[in-house]
């Protein structure tokens, strides 16, 4: 299932009221690792809060995972790939990527915003977290998420359990375990050992 494209662009005069400035409920995170969920054979980008230990996993598509992995590995190409092109377009129009904000989950789908500054204007562009992270890495932009997402969907390491007793996420691009209820997803994550994430090779 491919996520439909979304492109909501907003203006800036009232940046704080529009939610495009990070407030106290937003937490800065970094890409901690990129792995492969062996139970669903789906790439997972794992975000960790900068000043803490909570970890937020987001299941993503293989194309976006490759784009993130290649940037983390410092791989460069003679011609721009899609996320490189988007970064070049932002720069070409005189803009800078101020930050990426992963804001919410709706119907098992994560939502993110690219916050772009051009002169005195801030513009919010609706985007998938996977694309947003790939672009943020290329433009050295900060990544934020909400305290609520970190609190309720973070991985907690517990004693090993029989994986056959756990629900298997049928995740697709940027979905947090599609087909699972929030309670089932939290239970799955609580019992998930980080070793269950294999290394993703683009």
C-alpha positions in Angstrom: 0.0 0.0 0.0 1.5 3.3 -1.1 0.8 6.4 0.9 -0.9 9.1 -1.1 1.1 12.2 -1.7 0.3 15.1 0.6 1.5 18.7 0.0 0.0 21.3 2.3 1.9 24.5 2.2 1.3 27.2 4.8 2.3 30.8 5.4 4.2 32.4 8.2 3.0 35.5 9.8 1.7 33.5 12.7 4.4 30.8 12.9 3.9 29.8 16.5 0.1 29.6 16.2 0.4 27.4 13.2 2.6 24.9 15.1 5.6 25.3 12.9 7.9 26.5 15.7 8.9 23.7 18.1 7.4 24.2 21.6 8.0 22.5 24.9 6.1 19.4 23.8 8.6 18.8 20.9 11.7 16.8 21.5 14.8 16.9 19.3 15.8 13.5 18.0 18.6 12.0 15.8 18.8 9.0 13.5 20.2 6.4 15.9 20.3 3.5 13.4 18.6 2.0 10.3 17.6 -1.6 10.5 15.4 -4.4 9.1 12.5 -5.7 11.2 13.0 -9.5 10.7 9.4 -10.3 11.6 8.0 -8.3 8.7 11.1 -7.8 6.5 10.5 -4.1 6.6 13.1 -1.3 6.9 12.9 0.6 10.2 14.5 4.0 10.9 15.1 4.4 14.7 15.1 7.9 16.1 16.6 8.6 19.6 16.0 11.7 21.6 19.1 13.9 21.7 19.1 14.4 25.4 17.7 11.1 26.5 17.4 7.3 25.9 13.9 7.0 24.4 13.8 5.6 21.0 11.1 6.0 18.3 10.9 3.3 15.5 9.2 4.2 12.2 8.6 1.5 9.6 9.5 2.9 6.2 9.7 1.9 2.5 12.9 0.3 1.0 13.5 3.3 -1.4 13.4 5.8 1.4 15.5 3.5 3.6 18.1 3.3 0.9 18.2 7.1 0.6 18.8 7.4 4.3 21.4 4.7 4.4 23.3 6.1 1.5 23.5 9.5 3.2 24.5 8.0 6.5 27.3 6.2 4.7 28.4 9.3 2.9 27.8 7.9 -0.5 27.8 10.5 -3.3 26.7 10.3 -6.9 27.6 12.2 -10.0 23.9 13.0 -10.6 21.4 14.1 -7.9 19.0 11.5 -6.6 15.4 12.5 -5.7 16.1 13.7 -2.2 19.3 15.5 -3.3 17.2 17.2 -6.0 14.7 18.4 -3.5 17.4 19.8 -1.3 18.9 21.6 -4.3 15.4 23.0 -5.2 15.1 24.5 -1.7 18.5 26.1 -1.9 17.9 27.2 -5.5 14.8 29.1 -4.4 16.8 30.8 -1.7 15.4 28.7 1.2 16.9 26.7 4.0 15.4 23.7 5.8 15.0 24.9 9.4 13.8 21.7 10.9 11.7 18.6 10.4 8.8 17.9 12.8 7.2 14.4 13.1 4.0 15.5 14.6 1.4 12.8 14.9 0.0 9.3 13.9 -3.4 9.1 12.2 -4.8 5.7 11.2 -1.4 4.1 11.8 0.4 6.6 9.5 3.0 9.0 10.8 2.9 12.6 9.6 5.7 15.1 9.3 6.4 18.7 8.3 9.3 20.3 6.5 9.8 23.8 8.0 11.5 25.9 5.3 12.7 29.5 5.7 12.9 31.9 2.8 13.9 35.4 3.8 11.6 36.3 6.7 9.0 33.7 5.7 8.5 30.3 7.2 6.6 27.7 5.2 5.3 24.3 6.4 5.2 21.5 3.8 3.4 18.3 4.7 5.6 15.2 4.0 6.3 11.6 5.0 8.7 11.2 7.8 11.0 8.9 5.7 11.4 11.6 3.0 11.7 14.3 5.6 14.5 12.5 7.4 16.4 11.8 4.1 16.2 15.5 3.2 17.1 16.7 6.7 20.2 14.6 6.7 21.3 16.1 3.4 20.7 19.6 4.7 22.0 19.2 8.2 18.6 20.2 9.6 17.3 19.3 13.1 14.6 16.7 13.5 11.9 16.9 16.2 9.0 14.7 17.4 6.4 15.0 20.1 7.0 13.9 23.7 3.7 12.0 23.3 5.0 9.9 20.4 8.2 9.1 22.2 6.3 8.2 25.4 3.8 5.9 23.8 5.6 4.3 20.8 9.2 4.0 22.0 11.0 0.7 22.3 11.5 -0.6 25.8 14.0 -3.4 26.3 12.5 -6.3 28.4 13.2 -9.9 29.1 13.2 -12.1 25.9 9.9 -13.5 25.0 8.6 -16.1 22.5 8.1 -14.1 19.2 5.3 -16.4 18.2 3.2 -14.8 20.9 3.6 -11.3 19.5 1.6 -9.7 16.8 3.5 -9.1 13.5 3.3 -5.6 12.1 2.3 -5.5 8.4 3.9 -2.1 8.1 4.3 -0.2 4.9 5.8 3.2 4.2 5.8 5.4 7.3 3.1 3.3 9.1 3.5 2.3 12.7 2.4 -1.3 12.3 -0.5 -1.1 10.0 -3.3 -3.5 11.0 -2.5 -3.3 14.7 -4.4 -1.4 17.3 -2.4 1.2 19.3 -2.5 -1.2 22.3 -1.2 -4.1 20.2 1.6 -2.0 18.7 2.7 -0.7 22.2 2.7 -4.4 23.4 4.7 -5.4 20.4 7.3 -2.6 20.9 7.5 -3.3 24.7 8.7 -6.9 24.0 10.9 -6.1 21.0 14.6 -6.6 21.6 16.8 -4.2 19.6 18.6 -7.3 18.3 15.4 -8.2 16.4 16.3 -5.4 14.0 18.8 -6.6 11.5 21.2 -4.4 9.5 19.6 -2.8 6.5 21.7 -3.0 3.3 20.7 -0.6 0.5 
